[in-house]
Structures are given as C-alpha cells and as structure tokens.
C-alpha cells in the first residue's frame, strides 16, 4: 500500500499493543467516568560524537516529536559536534501516538537562505518507554532518510468466499474481496497530501495489482473502494495463506479456511535505514535523555476524600517529622521528590493552605539546623516547596519586573564582559613594547566601556526589583513572614539569618535563577544570542553578590575578583540599605493582608498561560482570505483573555472570562488547518490555531477551567465555522443560530476540581509504588520503640507484625540497636500511626483501581482492531 506524492509509506506486520493517552471508562462499581491521563517529563542532556556536516561542524538543536508532530525544541548550539543542551520539557500527552522521537537538526545560514534539516534521530516505541522510565540513558542516533518520514494508518476489510461456476467446463473457485474504507493521519509532504492506495495480490502463477482513486488535499482520505481477486486451482489453493502485498511488504493475512470477513487496521511505518557494506549500521553518535512517563487513572472526587482529609489534617501533626508530607518525602525518595513537591503545592494551594503547609516544616528545619550558613542550602522538602510555590504563583510578577530589562539587553546587544580572562590579553611576542602599551590601553578602555554598559543594566534590574515590593504576591509575603518569624524565634541573636533566609529564595532562587535561564521562566520565547545570554549571566552574578553584601553583618564570601572590583566601583551603601528595606517589606505582616484583613492571594491577577497563536479576525462578513489570519501574542489571566501584536505591546482585544461561555475544537475542514479551537462568546466566536496538539490541549484546558463556573455557559455549539453565509456543520444560514452539537466541556455544576483529583491520584501512585519502603519504616519504628522507646499501641492492624513486648528484658537486651542509616525516626509512636493511616488509604484506593481494571477489560482487544492495530514497530 502506498500513498502518493512520493510519500513512501509502508506497512510492517510486527504486532504490538497501542494504548490511547486519554479516554473515559466506566467501572461496574460506579457509574462515573474514570479519566486516563498521561504525561511526559523529558530532560535533554547532551549529544556526543555527531557526524560532521559540510563545514566540519554543526549548528544543532534537538526537537521532541510525537510521531511526526513537533512538540518542543531546544536552543541552537553553534559549531559543536558534542552540543550540551540541558533543557527540560513537561507536557500532557494530547492524543494517541506510536513513537516518541528526538530529532537532531542542523541549521546553516547562507547569504540568501537559512537551511534547517534533520540529520539524525532517535525513535522510541511508546510501549518501550517503560524500559527507560525515570533513568538517564544514552540512545544511539540513526540516520534520517526521505522514505522514513511516515505516519498514519489504513483500515482494510478482507473477505474470502467460495463461488460455484455455472458453466460445465468451468471449475469452481474462490474470490478475495479487499475493501479500503479510509486512511487517517497521513503526513503532509512539501505542503501537499494527495493520497491513493495500491493493493497487490501475489499468487503462484500471477501477480495482480489494483489502485484506488486519488484524493486531493487531505490527510484523512475516504476511499470506500472495493477490489475483487478471483482465485482458482492455478493459484495454488493448497497453500495455507495468501500474500496480500501493501506498499512492498507481504502480510500473511489469515488461514483461508477462516477467511469469512476480517476488518483490520494497519499502522504505516518507515523503511529501515541503510547499512554499511558489512551489514553494520553507521555510527551517528548518541544523545543523553531522561524520560519520565506518568499514567494516571483519575477517579471522581469523592474517591479521594479520605486521602485529602489525611493530607490537610497533617499540617497540625506534632512532631512535624510524623506528618504525611514529611513521611512522603522520605519513603518516595530523592528521585521522586520533585513529583511529591509539585503535587503537594497544588493540592494545598487549591485548599488555600499552602502557607500552613510550609510554616511548620520550615520551623522544624530551622530548629534542626546547626549552622546558619547552611540553612535552606540543600534540596530539602521545604526548599522544594517554596521554590515550586514561587514558580507557580510568581511568573506574572517576575515578567513585569525583568522583561523590560531583558528585552533591552536583547535589542541593544552591548558588550558587557568584565572578566579579564574572557576579554583577552595582548600578545607580547608579536608586538613591540610601544604597540603593547597601546594594546593595553585599548583593552583598558574596552573594559571600562563594558563596565559602564553592565552597570546600566544592573541598575535597571535592581531598581525594578526594589520598586516592586508593593506588587509582590501575597503568598510570597505569607511564606517569607513565616520564615522570618521562625528564624527570629530560634536564632534571636543572629541578625544576618533573618535576612538571608528570605533573600536566598527571592534573590538567589527566583530573580537570579530567572536571569540565568530566562527561557525556562518564560521571559523569552526564542533563543538569546551569545552576547545577550552572557550579559544576563553577569547581571545575575552581580545581583547575587549585592544580596550577600546587603546583610547587616556581611561575611567575606568567595566571589570572582572582577565582580568585587565592579561592585566596589559602582555599588554604594544606599543600594545595600535599599535591599534590606525591600526584604523587610516583603516579609512584613502588613503586606499579607488584603482590604478586608484576610490573608489571601486570590484577588491578584495571575498569569495562567501565554504564548503566540494564529487567530482569525472576529466579526468579518466577507469571504475568508489569507489576510484574515494573523499571528498574535495571547495572555490568559484569572480575569481576562487578551491578545496583542507582540509580548511587549498594548492589548488589541480584551475578553473578560465572564464572557467566555464555551471552548471547543473546530473541525479541520473549516479552514483546512490543524490544531484549531474556538472561544465562544455571547455575540461572536474567536477562532484560534495553536502551535501543536499539546499547545492546543493546554489552551483549551485552562480556558475551560476559568470559565467553568460562568452561569451562562453554552450547552450547544457549532463544530464547524460560519463560512460563505452558512455553518459548514449543519448548513444553518443564521450566524447566531443555536448550536447543533452538545458541548464537550465540563458542566457548570462542577467546581474546578479536575486538577485536584489528578494531583491526589499522583500522590496515591507515588505512595503505592513505595509500599515496601513504608513497611521498612514501620519496622524501623518498631525497632526504635523497643530499643529506646515506649510500647507501641496495640490497636493497629499491624500489631501482629510490628508490636514487640518490652516486659521481657532478655528479649529487649538481645535486640540490636536500630540502624541509623535507614531512616531518621524522631517519634516512633506517632510515625507508626501515620504509616498505618497511609497504608489504609493506599489499600482502599488500590481496591477501586483493581475493580476498574477488571471491569474495563482494556487489554482484551483482538489484534488488528482499532485498539490493537498491526504494524506498531
């Protein structure tokens, strides 16, 4: 089977299961839907030993693709055969896919044209991702050929029947009927896709080929063409199978005795790559990647009530070491701690209890800390919670402060290098003494000019930060106020630590981190040039140094000499006093109160999502033209959706979230564009085109959430656009006609709890995978209680396994001391109770999951069906 226009799409017969990324199922024990959600967290490290390009080097970047759809790409690393990327991407999987691909691109800029082509790739089968899950792995790169750019699937109906001849001298025979209903998801090549299908039957004495009609300009062609192949004894009917040839690949379809009627689905695959003369594939280098694949089965909200109650009530548990968050961080391990932190922050933020979660944990860490210089310096649970909270809540605040300065750095591109080793030194061997003096003078002038340029940017950044204290998010102030109070309580005589505890987060882990990685913090959308990137790095270094020097009793720190020289020349005591005052303001109790005296951050405008999309002009009545679509920068907050020409310009249109009554996908046939959706308003509709399916899903999800509680939400909508005086979906000629299809979004009665349910499911998944460590911690509690502590309570279901009598002194003396290297248990009794409640929650949820898996029967599909297609290689 072949699809035309030089798209070499072939079918391989390897049989593999393909599971969908998101679907709804109904358990027999409950008549409510269970959502299956998948997520990929990818860290692209580096590539090594790449093959040279035409110029003996390469300007490379790496893209991440689901099949052929590009989801993410790294920055360009110039002139290197071992590029170091070190970039992360995290996204929900929006649709079914077969291959997770990492493509290495080579970018070469000529005088007239910029060439960008893929020269090597890694393709990982979806079902093989689990082999590499949560571990860094070096993947060998493979070459990319023109015939390898393939995607899509084909549906085939096959029927084998017997017929009796009417003539006396004509033998009875058989016939094979092959019907091609449709193909889907084909790839666009060079801007076109005009597909057709050829079917070949290879017999003993003849080969017969037939061809469907050509379908123009579609990636989802409907053929409904039927071919009949007549068979008789000359075709060697004694063979147990016939070869159905599709695109050059032979498939043994079935035993002819069972050919009654088959409906099969095949996935299109690329041909294998070239090999060297001795049959060994060429070495194209390798790439280091870490893949974390998460699949969650999200049940209705009431299923997680007990788990949520245990988490929320744990903030009052004493000692803190026996609380759920602290024990989760211990049993889940360092590797899973970022996922634990992410879910805890979102759950407690949803419950408006984030500061209540952080304060006791921070107070406990400060109390345990022996040296103020190491306070919050490690990757502890508290540090992770505060950092994640700042990233989640403070991106809009960060953008307002730093984006003008970064935009100025990018635009002006002034040299700001002040490191003498990077400025270069004159070559005395090649120059006379006079010329050397001139060169030294020029280098000095250049250094002076660079210092002035750098101070201009540093002064602008520091001034913006210090003036932003009134706009600092209230959640920041609540957390910083709690930190400062805890430090004051435990270290009353230490004037430095009460400032450094706050400054280490707001300056070092927020402002300076954003300056070092502006793209990661969404301050820029594209790569920065080398000069601008170096300038941001130097500004971050100066900001860190100012933070350290602003302490009341600043200790000597190891800082680069050129940074010290720069600060001595430009920084005054007034600057340092202003930084202290800024820390005082953002950690004070007054900033935490709103107009009604409540500690809340709900009233503030929070940036939920932003980025470029293509939009169609609203309210146009003339025929659609290319000029109707324009690229705009969209921004969604908890109050409004707006778009503008670029990120720094004024909004061209503002849509209050109260006026968004629906968000739905738009049929691709409307404008022959993929990844489109519509923002439905009472009087008009905004059509938007996202960059890819992941971007489309993210925009639709967040828009649905902000408008879910609107009272006037639409109940029906038009899945097609209104073009040439009518809706293409229902042919209605009235633009304000009621919708013809029921909306697919959440009903208005449901609160914004979908994310909460998912995070609680993630907590369950993390704990259920750590049951063995939970039991180990229980054993440690029992050992410590017997060796140094009181008798454990006998009311637990684990008494028979964990309780040990302390009355028998012989037994007590024979027990070894607990292993201090396993777990640090402060209070065995309370810790054991928490572990028991944790296991009870896990057991209850596990039973529900097993009931769902048994009732759904997702893995019982037959091979060749839609759920388990042939050819997933």
TIVEXKOL-560165 format. One record per residue (C-alpha): x, y, z. Coordinates in steps of 0.05 Angstrom, whole numbers. Layout:
N
((X; Y; Z)),
...
This chain:
873
((0; 0; 0)),
((28; 67; -20)),
((6; 139; -11)),
((23; 183; -70)),
((65; 246; -79)),
((130; 210; -64)),
((108; 193; 6)),
((138; 124; 15)),
((93; 96; 68)),
((98; 22; 81)),
((66; -27; 129)),
((104; -73; 175)),
((70; -133; 206)),
((101; -133; 275)),
((46; -138; 326)),
((47; -91; 385)),
((-5; -61; 430)),
((-21; 13; 426)),
((-58; 45; 482)),
((-91; 113; 479)),
((-68; 172; 520)),
((-134; 196; 546)),
((-201; 161; 547)),
((-262; 153; 591)),
((-285; 87; 620)),
((-340; 68; 669)),
((-328; 20; 726)),
((-382; -32; 742)),
((-380; -8; 815)),
((-395; 64; 798)),
((-430; 99; 741)),
((-379; 155; 736)),
((-324; 165; 686)),
((-251; 149; 701)),
((-202; 192; 662)),
((-137; 163; 639)),
((-84; 218; 634)),
((-13; 211; 610)),
((45; 258; 620)),
((117; 261; 595)),
((173; 297; 631)),
((236; 298; 588)),
((305; 324; 603)),
((350; 331; 542)),
((422; 329; 566)),
((475; 327; 512)),
((496; 294; 447)),
((565; 266; 432)),
((606; 244; 372)),
((559; 273; 319)),
((579; 265; 247)),
((607; 329; 217)),
((568; 370; 167)),
((590; 405; 104)),
((632; 453; 145)),
((663; 401; 191)),
((618; 423; 247)),
((544; 433; 261)),
((496; 485; 289)),
((449; 436; 324)),
((385; 436; 363)),
((341; 378; 386)),
((266; 373; 375)),
((217; 327; 411)),
((162; 297; 369)),
((102; 252; 380)),
((104; 213; 315)),
((115; 270; 264)),
((86; 327; 306)),
((138; 373; 336)),
((123; 389; 409)),
((186; 423; 434)),
((255; 445; 410)),
((318; 466; 447)),
((362; 526; 434)),
((413; 523; 379)),
((484; 503; 399)),
((532; 531; 348)),
((595; 500; 319)),
((596; 437; 361)),
((595; 362; 349)),
((581; 350; 423)),
((525; 400; 438)),
((505; 409; 511)),
((430; 426; 514)),
((408; 414; 586)),
((335; 432; 575)),
((270; 405; 604)),
((200; 398; 576)),
((138; 374; 612)),
((71; 363; 576)),
((8; 322; 578)),
((1; 274; 520)),
((-58; 301; 479)),
((-71; 242; 433)),
((-50; 172; 414)),
((20; 163; 388)),
((66; 107; 368)),
((135; 136; 371)),
((170; 187; 416)),
((223; 218; 372)),
((284; 261; 386)),
((307; 295; 322)),
((374; 330; 314)),
((371; 389; 266)),
((428; 423; 230)),
((419; 498; 217)),
((463; 531; 165)),
((453; 603; 145)),
((475; 625; 76)),
((472; 694; 47)),
((402; 685; 18)),
((370; 626; 55)),
((370; 591; 122)),
((372; 515; 117)),
((344; 472; 172)),
((344; 397; 162)),
((342; 334; 206)),
((405; 292; 201)),
((396; 242; 258)),
((342; 217; 304)),
((321; 170; 359)),
((253; 136; 355)),
((227; 102; 418)),
((165; 58; 415)),
((112; 80; 465)),
((109; 11; 495)),
((185; 12; 504)),
((186; 77; 543)),
((177; 39; 608)),
((245; 7; 598)),
((279; 75; 605)),
((229; 108; 652)),
((260; 155; 704)),
((331; 139; 685)),
((382; 176; 642)),
((401; 136; 582)),
((448; 144; 522)),
((408; 130; 458)),
((445; 115; 393)),
((426; 162; 337)),
((402; 136; 270)),
((404; 170; 201)),
((343; 203; 172)),
((323; 188; 101)),
((268; 216; 57)),
((229; 150; 59)),
((229; 150; 135)),
((182; 209; 143)),
((118; 168; 152)),
((56; 170; 194)),
((-16; 148; 193)),
((-58; 86; 190)),
((-101; 48; 140)),
((-165; 8; 150)),
((-176; -56; 110)),
((-237; -102; 102)),
((-218; -171; 77)),
((-269; -225; 57)),
((-256; -294; 29)),
((-313; -331; -5)),
((-328; -392; -48)),
((-368; -390; -113)),
((-396; -444; -158)),
((-389; -439; -233)),
((-450; -443; -278)),
((-412; -470; -338)),
((-399; -544; -349)),
((-325; -536; -365)),
((-311; -481; -314)),
((-284; -502; -247)),
((-309; -476; -180)),
((-265; -424; -148)),
((-255; -374; -93)),
((-252; -299; -91)),
((-218; -250; -45)),
((-253; -183; -33)),
((-210; -126; -6)),
((-243; -61; 12)),
((-205; 2; 33)),
((-253; 46; 74)),
((-205; 101; 93)),
((-137; 124; 117)),
((-123; 174; 173)),
((-68; 217; 200)),
((-25; 217; 137)),
((35; 262; 132)),
((38; 326; 91)),
((99; 327; 45)),
((123; 392; 14)),
((57; 424; 32)),
((14; 372; -4)),
((-20; 306; 10)),
((-57; 274; -49)),
((-60; 201; -26)),
((-80; 138; -62)),
((-74; 64; -45)),
((-48; 5; -85)),
((-65; -67; -67)),
((-26; -125; -97)),
((-42; -199; -92)),
((17; -245; -106)),
((-2; -316; -127)),
((37; -375; -153)),
((25; -360; -227)),
((6; -287; -228)),
((12; -220; -192)),
((-47; -173; -195)),
((-47; -100; -173)),
((-105; -52; -166)),
((-107; 22; -147)),
((-157; 68; -112)),
((-176; 137; -135)),
((-133; 196; -115)),
((-160; 240; -61)),
((-137; 313; -65)),
((-111; 356; -8)),
((-130; 312; 52)),
((-93; 274; 106)),
((-155; 233; 124)),
((-179; 206; 56)),
((-243; 165; 50)),
((-239; 116; -8)),
((-292; 62; 1)),
((-261; 26; -59)),
((-270; -49; -65)),
((-227; -97; -105)),
((-243; -169; -122)),
((-189; -220; -137)),
((-212; -286; -167)),
((-175; -348; -146)),
((-175; -419; -174)),
((-132; -481; -173)),
((-79; -447; -215)),
((-67; -401; -156)),
((-43; -459; -113)),
((-102; -463; -65)),
((-66; -516; -24)),
((-23; -462; 7)),
((-47; -444; 77)),
((-43; -370; 65)),
((-41; -317; 10)),
((5; -257; 7)),
((-30; -190; 9)),
((23; -140; -13)),
((15; -70; 12)),
((69; -20; -8)),
((121; -74; -19)),
((110; -112; 46)),
((79; -181; 46)),
((29; -198; 100)),
((3; -268; 116)),
((-68; -246; 129)),
((-101; -309; 154)),
((-114; -383; 141)),
((-161; -387; 82)),
((-208; -434; 118)),
((-224; -378; 167)),
((-230; -322; 116)),
((-302; -304; 126)),
((-297; -229; 140)),
((-240; -191; 173)),
((-235; -117; 190)),
((-162; -98; 202)),
((-124; -36; 220)),
((-51; -26; 200)),
((-3; 28; 220)),
((43; 57; 167)),
((117; 50; 183)),
((182; 76; 152)),
((230; 31; 116)),
((293; 11; 153)),
((356; 53; 148)),
((418; 40; 107)),
((476; -3; 130)),
((549; -5; 113)),
((579; -56; 66)),
((589; -108; 121)),
((517; -102; 144)),
((532; -58; 205)),
((494; 7; 214)),
((535; 71; 215)),
((551; 106; 280)),
((517; 174; 280)),
((533; 190; 353)),
((488; 187; 414)),
((444; 231; 457)),
((432; 230; 532)),
((359; 236; 552)),
((318; 224; 615)),
((246; 206; 604)),
((194; 204; 659)),
((128; 174; 636)),
((67; 181; 682)),
((0; 148; 671)),
((-56; 166; 720)),
((-125; 137; 726)),
((-164; 195; 755)),
((-227; 175; 793)),
((-285; 221; 814)),
((-272; 270; 870)),
((-307; 232; 926)),
((-260; 174; 918)),
((-203; 217; 945)),
((-240; 248; 1004)),
((-204; 206; 1056)),
((-135; 218; 1025)),
((-148; 293; 1021)),
((-172; 295; 1093)),
((-110; 259; 1117)),
((-64; 307; 1079)),
((-99; 370; 1102)),
((-103; 350; 1175)),
((-29; 330; 1175)),
((-8; 403; 1180)),
((-27; 401; 1254)),
((11; 337; 1269)),
((66; 341; 1321)),
((122; 326; 1315)),
((128; 350; 1242)),
((171; 290; 1225)),
((109; 246; 1234)),
((66; 286; 1185)),
((44; 260; 1117)),
((86; 308; 1075)),
((149; 294; 1113)),
((140; 218; 1111)),
((121; 220; 1037)),
((186; 257; 1022)),
((224; 203; 1060)),
((191; 140; 1031)),
((185; 164; 959)),
((259; 180; 956)),
((300; 236; 927)),
((286; 215; 855)),
((210; 224; 864)),
((214; 285; 910)),
((201; 335; 853)),
((136; 300; 837)),
((117; 298; 911)),
((132; 373; 917)),
((93; 390; 854)),
((30; 354; 876)),
((33; 379; 949)),
((39; 451; 927)),
((-20; 446; 880)),
((-64; 409; 930)),
((-52; 457; 988)),
((-56; 518; 942)),
((-124; 493; 919)),
((-144; 487; 993)),
((-116; 556; 1009)),
((-70; 524; 1060)),
((-1; 529; 1026)),
((29; 574; 1079)),
((2; 528; 1134)),
((38; 471; 1100)),
((105; 506; 1093)),
((110; 542; 1160)),
((115; 481; 1207)),
((162; 445; 1160)),
((207; 507; 1155)),
((204; 517; 1230)),
((226; 445; 1241)),
((284; 452; 1192)),
((308; 517; 1224)),
((305; 484; 1292)),
((346; 425; 1268)),
((397; 466; 1231)),
((464; 473; 1266)),
((496; 526; 1222)),
((461; 589; 1195)),
((507; 588; 1134)),
((476; 522; 1111)),
((404; 540; 1124)),
((360; 522; 1063)),
((422; 510; 1022)),
((406; 436; 1006)),
((350; 408; 965)),
((305; 394; 1024)),
((229; 386; 1022)),
((219; 457; 1048)),
((265; 487; 996)),
((229; 450; 941)),
((160; 471; 966)),
((179; 545; 969)),
((213; 544; 900)),
((154; 509; 868)),
((106; 558; 901)),
((145; 618; 873)),
((147; 588; 803)),
((73; 572; 804)),
((48; 638; 831)),
((101; 689; 814)),
((114; 683; 738)),
((70; 743; 721)),
((103; 784; 776)),
((172; 762; 750)),
((155; 780; 678)),
((131; 850; 697)),
((197; 864; 733)),
((250; 832; 689)),
((222; 830; 619)),
((236; 904; 602)),
((309; 897; 621)),
((318; 831; 584)),
((285; 860; 523)),
((332; 919; 525)),
((392; 872; 532)),
((369; 832; 472)),
((356; 893; 429)),
((419; 934; 445)),
((469; 876; 448)),
((521; 920; 483)),
((586; 885; 503)),
((587; 877; 579)),
((643; 827; 591)),
((686; 846; 651)),
((723; 781; 662)),
((795; 794; 641)),
((805; 722; 620)),
((748; 729; 570)),
((769; 798; 545)),
((836; 770; 521)),
((907; 795; 531)),
((956; 825; 481)),
((1009; 781; 451)),
((1077; 809; 473)),
((1116; 761; 429)),
((1085; 791; 367)),
((1086; 864; 385)),
((1136; 917; 405)),
((1135; 950; 473)),
((1102; 1012; 444)),
((1048; 975; 409)),
((1038; 932; 472)),
((1025; 995; 513)),
((974; 1017; 461)),
((940; 950; 462)),
((937; 950; 538)),
((907; 1020; 535)),
((855; 996; 485)),
((839; 936; 529)),
((831; 981; 589)),
((784; 1027; 551)),
((744; 968; 528)),
((738; 942; 600)),
((716; 1010; 624)),
((663; 1015; 570)),
((638; 945; 586)),
((633; 962; 660)),
((591; 1023; 644)),
((545; 982; 599)),
((537; 928; 652)),
((522; 977; 707)),
((467; 1008; 664)),
((432; 940; 660)),
((446; 921; 733)),
((419; 988; 758)),
((356; 980; 716)),
((344; 909; 742)),
((358; 925; 815)),
((315; 988; 813)),
((257; 948; 783)),
((263; 895; 837)),
((266; 945; 895)),
((206; 984; 869)),
((164; 921; 862)),
((153; 908; 936)),
((80; 932; 935)),
((66; 884; 877)),
((98; 824; 909)),
((46; 767; 912)),
((13; 760; 979)),
((31; 686; 981)),
((104; 704; 978)),
((95; 752; 1036)),
((59; 700; 1078)),
((115; 649; 1067)),
((171; 699; 1078)),
((138; 726; 1140)),
((134; 656; 1169)),
((207; 643; 1153)),
((230; 707; 1186)),
((189; 694; 1249)),
((217; 624; 1255)),
((288; 648; 1247)),
((277; 702; 1298)),
((248; 652; 1347)),
((305; 601; 1340)),
((362; 649; 1327)),
((345; 714; 1363)),
((416; 740; 1365)),
((431; 727; 1291)),
((415; 790; 1252)),
((441; 761; 1186)),
((399; 698; 1182)),
((332; 732; 1187)),
((350; 769; 1122)),
((389; 713; 1087)),
((332; 663; 1098)),
((287; 707; 1055)),
((340; 733; 1008)),
((364; 664; 990)),
((296; 649; 960)),
((273; 715; 929)),
((341; 736; 901)),
((382; 674; 891)),
((328; 623; 873)),
((279; 669; 838)),
((307; 733; 807)),
((378; 708; 795)),
((353; 639; 771)),
((307; 674; 721)),
((364; 717; 695)),
((407; 655; 685)),
((351; 617; 649)),
((302; 668; 620)),
((271; 618; 573)),
((256; 568; 628)),
((220; 622; 666)),
((182; 644; 604)),
((214; 712; 600)),
((234; 700; 527)),
((204; 654; 475)),
((264; 645; 430)),
((338; 632; 438)),
((382; 690; 461)),
((446; 706; 425)),
((513; 692; 459)),
((525; 765; 478)),
((457; 776; 509)),
((460; 710; 546)),
((528; 727; 576)),
((503; 796; 597)),
((444; 764; 634)),
((492; 717; 668)),
((536; 775; 691)),
((475; 813; 716)),
((454; 752; 756)),
((523; 747; 787)),
((521; 819; 808)),
((451; 812; 837)),
((474; 752; 878)),
((535; 790; 903)),
((492; 850; 923)),
((445; 804; 961)),
((503; 775; 1001)),
((535; 843; 1015)),
((469; 873; 1038)),
((467; 831; 1101)),
((475; 871; 1166)),
((539; 834; 1183)),
((562; 812; 1115)),
((615; 758; 1119)),
((670; 751; 1069)),
((648; 707; 1011)),
((687; 675; 955)),
((669; 716; 895)),
((705; 727; 829)),
((754; 785; 835)),
((724; 821; 775)),
((656; 820; 809)),
((685; 850; 872)),
((721; 903; 831)),
((657; 921; 795)),
((616; 927; 859)),
((668; 969; 895)),
((666; 1018; 839)),
((591; 1025; 828)),
((553; 999; 889)),
((541; 1046; 948)),
((515; 1035; 1018)),
((449; 1065; 996)),
((439; 1007; 948)),
((452; 956; 1003)),
((405; 992; 1051)),
((350; 991; 998)),
((357; 916; 990)),
((349; 907; 1065)),
((287; 951; 1064)),
((258; 910; 1006)),
((266; 846; 1047)),
((234; 880; 1107)),
((173; 900; 1065)),
((160; 833; 1031)),
((167; 794; 1096)),
((123; 840; 1138)),
((54; 822; 1163)),
((21; 884; 1133)),
((32; 861; 1061)),
((-3; 796; 1076)),
((-70; 829; 1089)),
((-120; 849; 1036)),
((-171; 905; 1043)),
((-214; 862; 1090)),
((-157; 839; 1133)),
((-153; 769; 1103)),
((-90; 733; 1083)),
((-106; 716; 1011)),
((-74; 720; 942)),
((-139; 706; 904)),
((-151; 780; 889)),
((-87; 787; 849)),
((-82; 779; 775)),
((-46; 713; 760)),
((-18; 695; 692)),
((-45; 626; 674)),
((-18; 617; 604)),
((13; 659; 549)),
((44; 649; 481)),
((36; 660; 406)),
((-23; 633; 366)),
((-55; 648; 299)),
((-124; 679; 303)),
((-178; 694; 253)),
((-206; 764; 253)),
((-271; 769; 291)),
((-335; 797; 262)),
((-314; 794; 189)),
((-371; 783; 139)),
((-331; 779; 74)),
((-304; 716; 44)),
((-244; 684; 80)),
((-176; 703; 55)),
((-105; 692; 78)),
((-102; 762; 107)),
((-158; 742; 155)),
((-107; 702; 197)),
((-54; 737; 237)),
((-4; 716; 290)),
((-17; 748; 357)),
((11; 741; 428)),
((-43; 715; 475)),
((-45; 722; 550)),
((-95; 690; 597)),
((-103; 711; 670)),
((-155; 694; 722)),
((-192; 756; 699)),
((-186; 762; 623)),
((-161; 735; 557)),
((-124; 785; 514)),
((-81; 786; 452)),
((-31; 836; 423)),
((18; 843; 366)),
((77; 822; 409)),
((91; 808; 482)),
((110; 880; 500)),
((56; 917; 461)),
((-12; 941; 485)),
((-71; 893; 481)),
((-112; 896; 417)),
((-170; 859; 448)),
((-191; 840; 519)),
((-243; 787; 533)),
((-266; 781; 606)),
((-270; 709; 628)),
((-343; 721; 647)),
((-358; 729; 573)),
((-327; 662; 553)),
((-386; 614; 550)),
((-351; 556; 517)),
((-286; 528; 489)),
((-289; 474; 436)),
((-248; 444; 380)),
((-260; 467; 309)),
((-267; 419; 251)),
((-205; 416; 209)),
((-247; 421; 146)),
((-268; 492; 165)),
((-203; 526; 145)),
((-161; 464; 127)),
((-117; 478; 187)),
((-100; 433; 245)),
((-99; 448; 320)),
((-156; 498; 317)),
((-206; 514; 371)),
((-259; 566; 384)),
((-270; 612; 442)),
((-346; 621; 444)),
((-374; 688; 467)),
((-447; 711; 470)),
((-444; 751; 406)),
((-385; 723; 367)),
((-333; 668; 364)),
((-257; 674; 365)),
((-222; 622; 322)),
((-151; 605; 344)),
((-97; 560; 317)),
((-47; 531; 367)),
((24; 511; 350)),
((13; 437; 361)),
((-34; 388; 395)),
((-1; 396; 463)),
((-8; 472; 459)),
((-80; 464; 436)),
((-98; 419; 494)),
((-63; 464; 545)),
((-100; 526; 520)),
((-167; 491; 518)),
((-158; 460; 587)),
((-140; 525; 622)),
((-195; 565; 585)),
((-246; 513; 605)),
((-225; 518; 678)),
((-230; 594; 682)),
((-300; 595; 651)),
((-329; 532; 683)),
((-367; 569; 737)),
((-397; 620; 689)),
((-472; 618; 697)),
((-489; 629; 624)),
((-446; 573; 596)),
((-467; 548; 527)),
((-500; 480; 524)),
((-492; 471; 448)),
((-443; 496; 396)),
((-425; 492; 322)),
((-365; 447; 309)),
((-356; 478; 240)),
((-342; 551; 222)),
((-391; 601; 193)),
((-366; 609; 121)),
((-398; 638; 59)),
((-464; 651; 94)),
((-474; 585; 130)),
((-445; 537; 182)),
((-409; 481; 147)),
((-431; 432; 202)),
((-507; 440; 197)),
((-517; 488; 137)),
((-553; 538; 182)),
((-553; 606; 148)),
((-562; 647; 212)),
((-497; 665; 246)),
((-530; 668; 315)),
((-567; 603; 305)),
((-566; 555; 366)),
((-511; 504; 364)),
((-522; 437; 331)),
((-477; 395; 377)),
((-476; 388; 453)),
((-414; 418; 486)),
((-359; 371; 509)),
((-333; 414; 565)),
((-347; 407; 640)),
((-418; 421; 663)),
((-428; 485; 701)),
((-443; 450; 766)),
((-373; 420; 773)),
((-322; 461; 810)),
((-251; 469; 787)),
((-230; 403; 819)),
((-202; 364; 760)),
((-131; 384; 775)),
((-141; 369; 849)),
((-165; 299; 832)),
((-106; 287; 787)),
((-56; 311; 839)),
((-88; 266; 892)),
((-83; 207; 843)),
((-10; 224; 833)),
((0; 222; 909)),
((-32; 154; 910)),
((11; 129; 853)),
((75; 153; 887)),
((56; 121; 953)),
((32; 55; 923)),
((100; 48; 888)),
((134; 60; 956)),
((96; 9; 998)),
((159; -32; 1010)),
((195; 28; 1039)),
((134; 44; 1082)),
((138; -25; 1112)),
((212; -16; 1124)),
((198; 49; 1160)),
((146; 12; 1202)),
((199; -39; 1221)),
((246; 17; 1240)),
((193; 48; 1284)),
((183; -18; 1319)),
((257; -29; 1329)),
((267; 41; 1358)),
((206; 36; 1403)),
((230; -30; 1433)),
((303; -9; 1439)),
((295; 62; 1465)),
((221; 79; 1466)),
((154; 61; 1497)),
((107; 4; 1479)),
((72; 13; 1412)),
((-4; 18; 1413)),
((-40; -49; 1402)),
((-99; -21; 1364)),
((-66; -22; 1296)),
((-80; -75; 1244)),
((-5; -85; 1241)),
((2; -106; 1314)),
((16; -178; 1299)),
((75; -160; 1256)),
((102; -97; 1289)),
((87; -99; 1363)),
((141; -127; 1409)),
((134; -135; 1485)),
((183; -94; 1527)),
((168; -132; 1591)),
((217; -188; 1574)),
((284; -156; 1588)),
((322; -215; 1558)),
((288; -203; 1491)),
((298; -129; 1497)),
((372; -136; 1511)),
((381; -185; 1454)),
((353; -137; 1403)),
((405; -99; 1362)),
((402; -23; 1362)),
((363; 7; 1303)),
((402; 21; 1240)),
((414; 96; 1238)),
((429; 93; 1163)),
((359; 70; 1144)),
((310; 124; 1169)),
((313; 181; 1218)),
((253; 168; 1264)),
((243; 222; 1317)),
((177; 197; 1346)),
((165; 122; 1331)),
((95; 121; 1361)),
((65; 179; 1320)),
((104; 160; 1258)),
((76; 89; 1262)),
((5; 115; 1267)),
((15; 159; 1206)),
((43; 100; 1167)),
((-17; 58; 1186)),
((-66; 111; 1161)),
((-24; 118; 1098)),
((-29; 43; 1084)),
((-104; 43; 1097)),
((-114; 97; 1044)),
((-70; 61; 995)),
((-107; -5; 1006)),
((-176; 28; 995)),
((-155; 63; 931)),
((-119; 1; 906)),
((-184; -40; 910)),
((-220; 13; 869)),
((-166; 12; 816)),
((-167; -64; 811)),
((-243; -63; 804)),
((-236; -12; 747)),
((-183; -53; 711)),
((-224; -116; 716)),
((-288; -81; 692)),
((-256; -42; 635)),
((-220; -101; 602)),
((-176; -52; 564)),
((-124; -105; 546)),
((-172; -157; 517)),
((-177; -126; 447)),
((-160; -171; 388)),
((-101; -158; 344)),
((-117; -117; 282)),
((-173; -78; 315)),
((-173; -3; 329)),
((-147; -15; 399)),
((-91; -62; 376)),
((-71; -47; 304)),
((-20; -85; 265)),
((47; -55; 249)),
((65; -17; 312)),
((141; -24; 307)),
